[in-house]
Amino acid sequence: MPVSGVDHVNILTDALEATASFYEQVLGLTRSENPTIAKGTAGYWMRDASGSAIVHIVDRTTAGNRYDAYRPGQPTNALHHFALRCTGFAETVAKIEELGLAHRVAEHPAMGLRQVFLVDPNAVNLELNFAGA
């Protein structure tokens, strides 16, 4: 079975609306309801402009005891970050700065790559990659 790419990233949160707003404001994703989530559990799919699901957000506080062992904001052991291929480097950096979010930019001219690193409301590290930027 060949793998063709990452389908989506799942983020468990105690702050559903703040997390969804972060991904809307920073990445321009659009939230949609998630009918496949367990009954009574709140959450959203965060979709790109083509409608593809990129980030799945699950509200831990509405999931009964299913996620009692998990604490958003605590280290996630082996998962360090997730990376997204992006376009619009200058616009993205301007938006992040307008929102007052801490971030770091790395430039790799030999590779034709610029990167922006930042952290979401749940302490999830994001790496935004801009090829040819």
Backbone as a printed PyTorch tensor [residue, N CA C, xyz], in Angstrom:
tensor([[[  0.8480,  -1.1750,   0.0000],
         [  0.0000,   0.0000,   0.0000],
         [  0.8960,   1.2410,   0.0000]],

        [[  0.9330,   1.9800,  -1.0860],
         [  1.6990,   3.2330,  -1.0790],
         [  0.9250,   4.3530,  -0.3860]],

        [[  1.6330,   5.1850,   0.3460],
         [  1.0270,   6.3410,   1.0030],
         [  1.2040,   7.5400,   0.0800]],

        [[  0.1460,   8.3290,  -0.0970],
         [  0.2260,   9.4610,  -1.0150],
         [  0.3230,  10.8060,  -0.3060]],

        [[  0.1710,  10.8460,   1.0060],
         [  0.2860,  12.1020,   1.7370],
         [ -0.4550,  12.0340,   3.0480]],

        [[ -0.3540,  13.0940,   3.8150],
         [ -1.0560,  13.1830,   5.0940],
         [ -2.4990,  13.5950,   4.8210]],

        [[ -3.4600,  12.9180,   5.4240],
         [ -4.8740,  13.2320,   5.2150],
         [ -5.3130,  14.4050,   6.0790]],

        [[ -5.0450,  14.3500,   7.3770],
         [ -5.3880,  15.4470,   8.2840],
         [ -4.6490,  15.2620,   9.6050]],

        [[ -4.6980,  16.2810,  10.4270],
         [ -4.1190,  16.2490,  11.7680],
         [ -5.2640,  16.4190,  12.7480]],

        [[ -5.2710,  15.6440,  13.8420],
         [ -6.3150,  15.7370,  14.8500],
         [ -5.7530,  16.4560,  16.0720]],

        [[ -6.4820,  17.4740,  16.5290],
         [ -6.0650,  18.2180,  17.7110],
         [ -7.1560,  18.1280,  18.7580]],

        [[ -6.7800,  17.6680,  19.9270],
         [ -7.6800,  17.5680,  21.0690],
         [ -7.5570,  18.8610,  21.8610]],

        [[ -8.6990,  19.4650,  22.2230],
         [ -8.6510,  20.7690,  22.8680],
         [ -9.6680,  20.8910,  23.9940]],

        [[ -9.3680,  21.7850,  24.9210],
         [-10.3350,  22.2040,  25.9410],
         [-10.8930,  23.5860,  25.5810]],

        [[-10.4390,  24.1380,  24.4540],
         [-10.8380,  25.4790,  24.0180],
         [-11.2390,  25.4200,  22.5380]],

        [[-12.3770,  24.8200,  22.2720],
         [-12.8100,  24.5550,  20.8990],
         [-12.9070,  25.8240,  20.0500]],

        [[-13.6150,  26.8290,  20.5270],
         [-13.8280,  28.0300,  19.7180],
         [-12.5330,  28.8020,  19.4940]],

        [[-11.6970,  28.9180,  20.5160],
         [-10.4180,  29.6180,  20.3660],
         [ -9.5130,  28.8940,  19.3740]],

        [[ -9.5240,  27.5720,  19.4170],
         [ -8.7000,  26.7850,  18.5050],
         [ -9.1990,  26.9280,  17.0680]],

        [[-10.5070,  26.8150,  16.8670],
         [-11.0630,  26.9760,  15.5190],
         [-10.7780,  28.3810,  14.9900]],

        [[-10.9200,  29.3860,  15.8310],
         [-10.6360,  30.7660,  15.4170],
         [ -9.1720,  30.9380,  15.0160]],

        [[ -8.2700,  30.3220,  15.7610],
         [ -6.8440,  30.3890,  15.4290],
         [ -6.6090,  29.8780,  14.0130]],

        [[ -7.1320,  28.7070,  13.6850],
         [ -6.9010,  28.1220,  12.3620],
         [ -7.6230,  28.8910,  11.2590]],

        [[ -8.7390,  29.5250,  11.5840],
         [ -9.4060,  30.3990,  10.6150],
         [ -8.5690,  31.6420,  10.3550]],

        [[ -8.1410,  32.3000,  11.4200],
         [ -7.4390,  33.5760,  11.2910],
         [ -6.0260,  33.4180,  10.7410]],

        [[ -5.2980,  32.4340,  11.2220],
         [ -3.9030,  32.2890,  10.8170],
         [ -3.7610,  31.5970,   9.4710]],

        [[ -4.4650,  30.5020,   9.2680],
         [ -4.2940,  29.7160,   8.0510],
         [ -5.3930,  29.9230,   7.0210]],

        [[ -6.4460,  30.6670,   7.3730],
         [ -7.5240,  30.8920,   6.4140],
         [ -8.3810,  29.6600,   6.1760]],

        [[ -8.3430,  28.7030,   7.1070],
         [ -9.1760,  27.5110,   6.9730],
         [-10.6050,  27.8620,   7.3620]],

        [[-11.5450,  27.0830,   6.8580],
         [-12.9610,  27.2880,   7.1400],
         [-13.4640,  26.1410,   7.9940]],

        [[-14.2020,  26.4620,   9.0520],
         [-14.7150,  25.3920,   9.9160],
         [-16.0050,  24.8320,   9.3410]],

        [[-16.1710,  23.5260,   9.5320],
         [-17.4250,  22.8670,   9.1690],
         [-17.7540,  21.8590,  10.2600]],

        [[-19.0120,  21.5560,  10.3690],
         [-19.4470,  20.5770,  11.3720],
         [-18.8470,  19.2200,  11.0390]],

        [[-18.7920,  18.3630,  12.0320],
         [-18.2430,  17.0340,  11.8430],
         [-19.2900,  15.9970,  12.2280]],

        [[-20.0730,  15.5240,  11.2580],
         [-21.1220,  14.5570,  11.5810],
         [-20.6050,  13.1740,  11.9680]],

        [[-19.3240,  12.8840,  11.7120],
         [-18.7940,  11.5570,  12.0250],
         [-18.2540,  11.4330,  13.4330]],

        [[-18.1500,  12.5400,  14.1440],
         [-17.6050,  12.5100,  15.4940],
         [-18.5940,  11.7950,  16.4320]],

        [[-18.1000,  11.2410,  17.5070],
         [-18.9480,  10.5170,  18.4560],
         [-20.1040,  11.4040,  18.9220]],

        [[-21.2710,  10.8120,  19.0280],
         [-22.4670,  11.5570,  19.4370],
         [-22.2200,  12.3010,  20.7490]],

        [[-22.5770,  13.5790,  20.7550],
         [-22.4300,  14.3990,  21.9520],
         [-21.0720,  15.0610,  22.0870]],

        [[-20.1310,  14.7240,  21.2200],
         [-18.8030,  15.3280,  21.2630],
         [-18.7440,  16.4620,  20.2550]],

        [[-18.3280,  17.6290,  20.7010],
         [-18.2320,  18.7910,  19.8110],
         [-16.9010,  18.7720,  19.0710]],

        [[-16.9190,  19.3500,  17.8910],
         [-15.6830,  19.4420,  17.1210],
         [-15.9430,  20.0410,  15.7590]],

        [[-14.8810,  20.3350,  15.0510],
         [-14.9650,  20.8860,  13.6970],
         [-13.9290,  20.2380,  12.8000]],

        [[-14.2490,  20.2150,  11.5140],
         [-13.2450,  20.0000,  10.4790],
         [-12.8330,  21.3870,  10.0260]],

        [[-11.5470,  21.6270,   9.9270],
         [-11.0230,  22.8770,   9.3870],
         [-10.5470,  22.5600,   7.9690]],

        [[-11.1910,  23.2140,   6.9920],
         [-10.9840,  22.8670,   5.5840],
         [-10.2740,  23.9740,   4.8120]],

        [[ -9.5210,  23.5420,   3.7830],
         [ -8.8670,  24.5120,   2.9190],
         [ -9.8600,  25.0160,   1.8640]],

        [[ -9.3920,  25.8660,   0.9570],
         [-10.2690,  26.4870,  -0.0310],
         [-10.9290,  25.4740,  -0.9720]],

        [[-10.3130,  24.3130,  -1.1520],
         [-10.9040,  23.2910,  -2.0220],
         [-11.8680,  22.3850,  -1.2620]],

        [[-12.0050,  22.5950,   0.0560],
         [-12.9040,  21.7800,   0.8590],
         [-12.2500,  20.5730,   1.5100]],

        [[-10.9540,  20.3990,   1.2980],
         [-10.2500,  19.2620,   1.9020],
         [-10.0360,  19.5070,   3.3900]],

        [[-10.2600,  18.4660,   4.1840],
         [-10.0360,  18.5590,   5.6320],
         [ -8.5410,  18.5820,   5.9000]],

        [[ -8.0920,  19.5700,   6.6690],
         [ -6.6830,  19.7050,   7.0100],
         [ -6.4780,  19.4230,   8.4990]],

        [[ -7.3030,  20.0560,   9.3470],
         [ -7.1990,  19.8850,  10.7960],
         [ -8.5570,  19.4600,  11.3360]],

        [[ -8.5570,  18.4300,  12.1600],
         [ -9.7630,  17.9540,  12.8350],
         [ -9.6250,  18.3350,  14.3010]],

        [[-10.5460,  19.1550,  14.7940],
         [-10.4940,  19.6120,  16.1810],
         [-11.5830,  18.8980,  16.9790]],

        [[-11.2110,  18.3160,  18.0980],
         [-12.1570,  17.6060,  18.9630],
         [-12.1470,  18.2590,  20.3490]],

        [[-13.3200,  18.6010,  20.8490],
         [-13.4650,  19.2020,  22.1750],
         [-13.4480,  18.1070,  23.2320]],

        [[-12.3320,  18.0050,  23.9270],
         [-12.1520,  16.9580,  24.9410],
         [-13.2040,  17.0410,  26.0370]],

        [[-13.6490,  18.2530,  26.3710],
         [-14.5530,  18.4360,  27.5080],
         [-15.9500,  17.8970,  27.2420]],

        [[-16.2800,  17.6190,  25.9880],
         [-17.6130,  17.0950,  25.6610],
         [-17.5900,  15.6140,  25.3010]],

        [[-16.4520,  14.9750,  25.4470],
         [-16.2870,  13.5930,  24.9970],
         [-16.4420,  12.5690,  26.1160]],

        [[-17.1510,  12.9270,  27.1760],
         [-17.2840,  11.9870,  28.2920],
         [-15.9170,  11.6980,  28.8790]],

        [[-15.6420,  10.4510,  29.1660],
         [-14.3340,  10.0910,  29.7410],
         [-13.3790,   9.5380,  28.6900]],

        [[-13.7390,   9.6340,  27.4200],
         [-12.9430,   9.0640,  26.3390],
         [-11.5010,   9.5840,  26.3200]],

        [[-11.3000,  10.8590,  26.6480],
         [ -9.9680,  11.4660,  26.5640],
         [ -9.4450,  11.9290,  27.9290]],

        [[ -9.8890,  11.3110,  28.9920],
         [ -9.4720,  11.7180,  30.3340],
         [ -7.9580,  11.6840,  30.5380]],

        [[ -7.2690,  10.7840,  29.8560],
         [ -5.8260,  10.6480,  30.0440],
         [ -5.0300,  11.7120,  29.2820]],

        [[ -5.7130,  12.5010,  28.4590],
         [ -5.0350,  13.4980,  27.6290],
         [ -5.2550,  14.8910,  28.1820]],

        [[ -4.2230,  15.7160,  28.1240],
         [ -4.3080,  17.0940,  28.5900],
         [ -3.7290,  18.0190,  27.5300]],

        [[ -4.5830,  18.7230,  26.7810],
         [ -4.0590,  19.6710,  25.7990],
         [ -3.1070,  20.6620,  26.4630]],

        [[ -2.0660,  21.0080,  25.7250],
         [ -1.0720,  21.9270,  26.2490],
         [  0.1040,  21.2280,  26.8990]],

        [[ -0.0420,  19.9390,  27.1830],
         [  1.0560,  19.1680,  27.7360],
         [  1.8470,  18.5700,  26.5740]],

        [[  3.1060,  18.2250,  26.7890],
         [  3.8970,  17.6260,  25.7130],
         [  3.2200,  16.3770,  25.1590]],

        [[  3.3380,  16.2100,  23.8520],
         [  2.7120,  15.0530,  23.2100],
         [  3.7330,  13.9750,  22.8880]],

        [[  4.7420,  13.8880,  23.6910],
         [  5.7600,  12.8530,  23.5780],
         [  6.4620,  12.9150,  22.2320]],

        [[  6.2580,  11.9730,  21.3440],
         [  7.0330,  11.8960,  20.1130],
         [  6.5990,  12.9000,  19.0450]],

        [[  5.3840,  13.3990,  19.1030],
         [  4.9390,  14.3580,  18.0990],
         [  5.4870,  15.7350,  18.4380]],

        [[  6.3640,  16.2460,  17.5890],
         [  6.9580,  17.5500,  17.8400],
         [  6.1850,  18.6610,  17.1490]],

        [[  5.7750,  18.4510,  15.8870],
         [  5.0680,  19.4790,  15.1370],
         [  4.3720,  18.8450,  13.9360]],

        [[  3.5250,  19.6330,  13.2940],
         [  3.0720,  19.2250,  11.9800],
         [  3.3480,  20.3610,  11.0180]],

        [[  3.6450,  19.9750,   9.7750],
         [  4.0470,  20.9430,   8.7580],
         [  3.0120,  20.9720,   7.6400]],

        [[  2.8010,  22.1770,   7.1070],
         [  1.8510,  22.3640,   6.0090],
         [  2.5430,  23.0610,   4.8520]],

        [[  2.2570,  22.6000,   3.6150],
         [  2.7090,  23.3160,   2.4240],
         [  1.7740,  24.4880,   2.2350]],

        [[  2.3290,  25.6830,   2.0630],
         [  1.5170,  26.8970,   1.9990],
         [  1.9420,  27.7860,   0.8390]],

        [[  1.1050,  28.7580,   0.5320],
         [  1.4290,  29.8190,  -0.4060],
         [  1.1210,  31.1460,   0.2710]],

        [[  1.7060,  32.2270,  -0.2650],
         [  1.4200,  33.5460,   0.2920],
         [  2.2340,  33.8690,   1.5180]],

        [[  3.5530,  33.7260,   1.4120],
         [  4.4370,  33.9480,   2.5590],
         [  4.2450,  35.3350,   3.1900]],

        [[  4.3740,  36.3940,   2.3940],
         [  4.3080,  37.7560,   2.9430],
         [  2.9640,  38.0270,   3.6050]],

        [[  1.8820,  37.5790,   2.9670],
         [  0.5460,  37.7910,   3.5300],
         [  0.3690,  37.0290,   4.8340]],

        [[  0.9210,  35.8320,   4.8860],
         [  0.8090,  35.0070,   6.0910],
         [  1.5650,  35.6420,   7.2560]],

        [[  2.7930,  36.0770,   7.0010],
         [  3.5820,  36.7100,   8.0560],
         [  2.8890,  37.9900,   8.5240]],

        [[  2.3660,  38.7660,   7.5860],
         [  1.6610,  40.0030,   7.9620],
         [  0.4560,  39.6930,   8.8430]],

        [[ -0.3020,  38.6570,   8.5080],
         [ -1.4820,  38.2730,   9.2910],
         [ -1.0690,  37.8310,  10.6930]],

        [[ -0.0220,  37.0180,  10.7870],
         [  0.4520,  36.5410,  12.0810],
         [  0.9050,  37.7170,  12.9470]],

        [[  1.6090,  38.6660,  12.3370],
         [  2.0610,  39.8400,  13.0850],
         [  0.8900,  40.7210,  13.4910]],

        [[ -0.1040,  40.8620,  12.6080],
         [ -1.3120,  41.6410,  12.9340],
         [ -2.0420,  41.0360,  14.1260]],

        [[ -2.0390,  39.7090,  14.2040],
         [ -2.6960,  39.0120,  15.3150],
         [ -1.8360,  39.0270,  16.5870]],

        [[ -0.5950,  39.4990,  16.4740],
         [  0.2910,  39.5790,  17.6370],
         [  0.7850,  38.2330,  18.1260]],

        [[  0.9010,  37.2630,  17.2170],
         [  1.3190,  35.9180,  17.6060],
         [  2.8430,  35.7770,  17.5270]],

        [[  3.4090,  35.1600,  18.5430],
         [  4.8420,  34.8740,  18.5260],
         [  5.1280,  33.8920,  17.3930]],

        [[  6.1960,  34.1430,  16.6610],
         [  6.5690,  33.2680,  15.5660],
         [  8.0440,  33.4550,  15.2410]],

        [[  8.5480,  32.5470,  14.4210],
         [  9.9380,  32.6130,  13.9720],
         [  9.9480,  32.3060,  12.4810]],

        [[ 10.7510,  33.0600,  11.7300],
         [ 10.8870,  32.8410,  10.2950],
         [ 12.2720,  32.2720,  10.0270]],

        [[ 12.3360,  31.2660,   9.1560],
         [ 13.6140,  30.7020,   8.7160],
         [ 13.6360,  30.7530,   7.1910]],

        [[ 14.7860,  31.1450,   6.6530],
         [ 14.9240,  31.2230,   5.2000],
         [ 16.0460,  30.2960,   4.7550]],

        [[ 15.7960,  29.5550,   3.6830],
         [ 16.7480,  28.6080,   3.1270],
         [ 16.8650,  28.8860,   1.6270]],

        [[ 17.5910,  29.9540,   1.2520],
         [ 17.6560,  30.3580,  -0.1530],
         [ 18.1470,  29.2610,  -1.0920]],

        [[ 19.1030,  28.4610,  -0.6580],
         [ 19.6310,  27.3960,  -1.5260],
         [ 18.5570,  26.3710,  -1.8640]],

        [[ 17.5830,  26.2260,  -0.9910],
         [ 16.4890,  25.2680,  -1.2100],
         [ 15.2490,  25.9520,  -1.7700]],

        [[ 15.2640,  27.2980,  -1.8500],
         [ 14.0760,  28.0170,  -2.3050],
         [ 12.9200,  27.8540,  -1.3320]],

        [[ 13.2320,  27.8900,  -0.0440],
         [ 12.2190,  27.6190,   0.9740],
         [ 12.2560,  28.6830,   2.0600]],

        [[ 11.0670,  29.1210,   2.4410],
         [ 10.8880,  29.9620,   3.6210],
         [  9.9440,  29.2220,   4.5560]],

        [[ 10.1700,  29.3950,   5.8500],
         [  9.3420,  28.7150,   6.8410],
         [  8.9020,  29.6930,   7.9200]],

        [[  7.7140,  29.4480,   8.4570],
         [  7.2180,  30.1840,   9.6070],
         [  6.8650,  29.1480,  10.6660]],

        [[  7.3530,  29.3660,  11.8750],
         [  7.0780,  28.4700,  12.9900],
         [  6.2530,  29.2280,  14.0270]],

        [[  5.1680,  28.6080,  14.5070],
         [  4.3490,  29.1960,  15.5570],
         [  3.6300,  28.0980,  16.3150]],

        [[  2.9110,  28.4860,  17.3670],
         [  2.2690,  27.5230,  18.2580],
         [  0.7890,  27.8670,  18.3680]],

        [[ -0.0800,  26.8450,  18.3060],
         [ -1.5280,  27.0810,  18.4120],
         [ -1.9570,  27.1880,  19.8760]],

        [[ -3.2380,  27.4580,  20.1670],
         [ -3.6890,  27.6220,  21.5550],
         [ -3.5420,  26.3800,  22.4400]],

        [[ -3.2370,  25.2330,  21.8430],
         [ -3.1020,  23.9820,  22.5940],
         [ -1.6500,  23.5470,  22.7370]],

        [[ -0.7120,  24.4360,  22.4120],
         [  0.7230,  24.1670,  22.4520],
         [  1.1600,  23.2030,  21.3600]],

        [[  0.4180,  23.1720,  20.2440],
         [  0.8090,  22.3680,  19.0920],
         [  1.7240,  23.2290,  18.2170]],

        [[  2.9030,  22.7110,  17.9070],
         [  3.8570,  23.4210,  17.0670],
         [  3.4790,  23.2700,  15.5970]],

        [[  3.4490,  24.4020,  14.8850],
         [  3.1570,  24.4090,  13.4540],
         [  4.3770,  24.8570,  12.6800]],

        [[  4.6070,  24.2310,  11.5440],
         [  5.6440,  24.6290,  10.6110],
         [  4.9410,  24.8980,   9.2820]],

        [[  4.9980,  26.1450,   8.8210],
         [  4.3850,  26.5200,   7.5580],
         [  5.4900,  26.6740,   6.5340]],

        [[  5.4490,  25.8600,   5.4600],
         [  6.4940,  25.8440,   4.4540],
         [  6.0320,  26.5110,   3.1660]],

        [[  6.8610,  27.4180,   2.6630],
         [  6.5600,  28.1840,   1.4550],
         [  7.6920,  27.9170,   0.4530]],

        [[  7.4510,  27.0430,  -0.5110],
         [  8.4530,  26.7300,  -1.5230],
         [  8.4550,  27.8210,  -2.5800]],

        [[  9.6410,  28.1220,  -3.0710],
         [  9.7750,  29.1190,  -4.1220],
         [  9.5250,  30.5320,  -3.6600]],

        [[  9.4270,  30.7430,  -2.3590],
         [  9.1290,  32.0730,  -1.8280],
         [ 10.3790,  32.9100,  -1.7440]]])
